[in-house]
Amino acid sequence: MLLRAAQHGQIRAYEVRLRAAVCDDGAMSFADHVARFLPDGAQAVIAPVRAGVAERLPGFRVLRVAPAQAGEPWVYATCGAAQSAVDGEDGAEYVLLAPEQDPVLVEMLATLATVNADAQEKFGVGSIIALGRPWLTGSWATYLLVLPPYPFAPGFETYEDGERSAVVLWLVPILTAEAQYVRSRGHRALEQLIETRKANVADPRRASVV
């Protein structure tokens, strides 16, 4: 499973100042796109240590944006996942909200990006990703649901650098019962429950909404 491949709890990651290849190769890098919509949070560009990432996705990095105010979530984003798109199709970058910084999330996103790069059907809205274990220690959520990036301002959902375009998608940790609910009712039905019950999806210890 995805998080088993990331070796949960045994990860170190290296923060780098230079954005290599895909992360900075045009008029506006994806890191700049993220900074444009999250200007008040300090951004770190992190190189994952997972073997094989650099070979499969040259220049891949994970962006980590600190909360601008107390109580707001940390934002993690892939930077370079979109390069795996085939010619004529938009690639995708992925964002995740977390209650705290955790280097395992860097490796989780790197693993997701490399798995997605080799998948015949890419992760898109409504996709359910099985992690194999909790996304963060102490959580009951062992799946990720791919949704549009609702928490962000309009315009964040697409990124263009003049030569290629990508969509930006949101990874939402969900529990087993919620994954089953999505399979039977669709992702919009779960979205409505999450909104109605005002569930904090960045809380690793939240209960299921179904």
C-alpha positions as CSV (number, residue, x, y, z in Angstrom):
1,M,0.0,0.0,0.0
2,L,1.0,3.6,-0.5
3,L,2.1,4.5,3.0
4,R,3.9,1.2,3.6
5,A,6.0,2.1,0.6
6,A,6.7,5.4,2.2
7,Q,7.9,3.7,5.4
8,H,5.7,5.6,7.8
9,G,7.4,7.0,10.8
10,Q,11.0,6.4,9.6
11,I,11.4,9.2,7.1
12,R,13.9,12.1,6.8
13,A,13.5,14.7,4.2
14,Y,15.9,17.4,3.0
15,E,14.8,21.0,2.6
16,V,16.5,22.7,-0.4
17,R,16.7,26.3,-1.5
18,L,17.1,25.7,-5.2
19,R,14.1,24.5,-7.1
20,A,15.3,22.1,-9.7
21,A,13.9,21.3,-13.1
22,V,10.1,21.0,-13.0
23,C,9.7,23.2,-9.9
24,D,11.2,26.2,-11.6
25,D,11.4,26.1,-15.3
26,G,9.2,28.9,-16.7
27,A,7.7,32.4,-16.3
28,M,6.0,31.2,-13.1
29,S,6.8,28.0,-11.4
30,F,4.2,26.0,-9.5
31,A,5.9,27.0,-6.3
32,D,5.2,30.6,-7.3
33,H,1.6,29.7,-8.1
34,V,1.2,28.4,-4.6
35,A,2.9,31.4,-3.1
36,R,0.6,33.7,-5.0
37,F,-2.5,32.2,-3.3
38,L,-0.8,31.6,0.1
39,P,1.4,34.8,0.3
40,D,1.5,34.9,4.1
41,G,2.8,31.4,4.9
42,A,6.5,30.6,4.9
43,Q,7.2,28.2,2.1
44,A,9.8,25.4,2.2
45,V,10.8,23.4,-0.9
46,I,11.6,19.8,0.1
47,A,13.4,17.0,-1.7
48,P,12.0,13.6,-0.8
49,V,14.4,10.8,0.0
50,R,12.3,8.0,-1.5
51,A,14.4,6.0,-4.0
52,G,13.4,6.3,-7.6
53,V,11.6,9.6,-7.4
54,A,14.3,11.6,-9.2
55,E,14.6,9.0,-12.0
56,R,10.8,8.9,-12.6
57,L,10.0,12.5,-12.0
58,P,13.1,14.7,-12.4
59,G,13.1,17.8,-10.3
60,F,10.2,16.6,-8.2
61,R,9.8,18.4,-4.9
62,V,7.2,18.8,-2.2
63,L,6.1,22.3,-1.1
64,R,5.3,22.9,2.6
65,V,3.6,26.1,3.5
66,A,3.3,27.1,7.2
67,P,0.1,28.5,8.5
68,A,-0.2,32.3,8.5
69,Q,-2.2,32.3,11.7
70,A,-2.5,30.0,14.7
71,G,-5.1,27.3,14.2
72,E,-4.8,27.2,10.4
73,P,-3.5,24.0,8.7
74,W,-0.2,23.4,7.1
75,V,-0.3,23.0,3.3
76,Y,1.7,20.3,1.5
77,A,1.7,20.2,-2.3
78,T,3.4,18.1,-5.0
79,C,5.6,20.1,-7.3
80,G,6.4,18.2,-10.5
81,A,3.8,15.4,-10.4
82,A,2.1,17.0,-13.5
83,Q,5.0,16.1,-15.8
84,S,3.8,12.5,-15.9
85,A,0.8,13.5,-18.1
86,V,0.8,12.2,-21.6
87,D,1.0,14.6,-24.5
88,G,-2.3,16.4,-25.1
89,E,-3.6,15.9,-21.5
90,D,-3.4,18.2,-18.5
91,G,-1.2,17.0,-15.7
92,A,-2.2,17.3,-12.0
93,E,-0.5,18.6,-8.8
94,Y,-2.0,17.6,-5.4
95,V,-2.4,19.5,-2.2
96,L,-3.0,18.2,1.3
97,L,-4.0,20.0,4.5
98,A,-2.4,18.9,7.8
99,P,-2.6,20.0,11.4
100,E,1.2,20.0,11.8
101,Q,4.3,19.5,9.9
102,D,5.4,15.9,9.5
103,P,8.1,14.7,7.2
104,V,6.2,11.5,6.5
105,L,3.8,13.6,4.4
106,V,6.6,14.6,2.1
107,E,7.3,10.9,1.4
108,M,3.6,10.0,1.1
109,L,3.2,12.7,-1.6
110,A,6.3,11.5,-3.4
111,T,5.1,8.0,-3.3
112,L,1.7,9.0,-4.6
113,A,3.2,11.0,-7.4
114,T,5.4,8.1,-8.6
115,V,2.6,5.6,-8.4
116,N,0.3,8.0,-10.3
117,A,3.0,8.5,-12.9
118,D,3.0,4.8,-13.8
119,A,-0.8,4.3,-13.5
120,Q,-2.8,3.8,-16.7
121,E,-5.7,5.8,-15.1
122,K,-4.4,8.9,-13.3
123,F,-5.8,10.1,-9.9
124,G,-8.6,12.5,-10.6
125,V,-11.7,13.9,-8.9
126,G,-13.5,11.0,-7.1
127,S,-10.5,8.7,-7.0
128,I,-10.0,6.8,-3.8
129,I,-6.4,6.1,-2.8
130,A,-5.7,3.2,-0.3
131,L,-2.8,4.1,1.9
132,G,-2.6,0.8,3.8
133,R,-2.3,2.6,7.2
134,P,-3.2,5.9,8.8
135,W,-2.2,9.0,7.0
136,L,-0.9,10.4,10.3
137,T,-0.2,8.6,13.6
138,G,-3.3,8.1,15.6
139,S,-5.7,8.7,12.8
140,W,-8.5,6.3,11.7
141,A,-8.3,7.6,8.1
142,T,-6.4,5.2,5.8
143,Y,-7.6,6.5,2.4
144,L,-7.3,9.7,0.4
145,L,-10.2,11.0,-1.6
146,V,-9.4,13.3,-4.5
147,L,-11.5,16.4,-4.8
148,P,-11.4,19.9,-6.3
149,P,-9.4,22.3,-4.1
150,Y,-12.4,23.9,-2.4
151,P,-10.6,25.5,0.5
152,F,-8.5,27.7,-1.8
153,A,-9.4,30.9,-3.7
154,P,-10.8,30.8,-7.2
155,G,-8.0,30.4,-9.8
156,F,-5.9,28.1,-7.6
157,E,-7.4,25.0,-9.3
158,T,-5.4,25.6,-12.6
159,Y,-1.8,26.4,-13.2
160,E,-0.2,27.4,-16.5
161,D,3.4,28.3,-17.2
162,G,2.9,29.2,-20.9
163,E,3.9,25.8,-22.2
164,R,1.9,23.4,-20.2
165,S,-1.1,23.4,-17.9
166,A,-2.1,21.4,-14.9
167,V,-5.1,21.1,-12.6
168,V,-4.6,21.3,-8.8
169,L,-6.5,18.7,-6.8
170,W,-7.1,18.3,-3.1
171,L,-6.3,15.1,-1.2
172,V,-8.8,14.5,1.7
173,P,-8.1,11.8,4.3
174,I,-11.1,9.6,4.8
175,L,-12.0,6.6,6.9
176,T,-13.0,3.1,5.6
177,A,-16.7,3.7,6.1
178,E,-16.4,6.9,4.1
179,A,-14.6,5.2,1.3
180,Q,-17.3,2.6,1.1
181,Y,-19.9,5.4,1.1
182,V,-18.2,7.1,-1.8
183,R,-18.1,3.9,-3.8
184,S,-21.8,3.4,-3.3
185,R,-23.1,7.0,-3.4
186,G,-20.4,9.0,-5.1
187,H,-18.0,11.6,-3.8
188,R,-20.5,14.5,-3.9
189,A,-22.7,12.7,-1.4
190,L,-19.8,12.5,1.0
191,E,-18.9,16.1,0.4
192,Q,-22.4,17.1,1.4
193,L,-22.1,15.2,4.7
194,I,-18.7,16.7,5.5
195,E,-20.1,20.2,4.9
196,T,-23.3,19.6,6.8
197,R,-21.5,18.2,9.8
198,K,-18.7,20.8,9.6
199,A,-16.0,18.0,9.8
200,N,-12.5,19.2,10.0
201,V,-10.8,16.9,7.4
202,A,-7.4,18.1,8.5
203,D,-7.9,16.6,12.0
204,P,-6.3,13.2,12.0
205,R,-8.5,12.1,14.9
206,R,-11.9,13.1,13.5
207,A,-14.7,10.6,13.5
208,S,-16.4,9.2,10.4
209,V,-19.3,11.3,9.1
210,V,-21.3,8.2,7.9
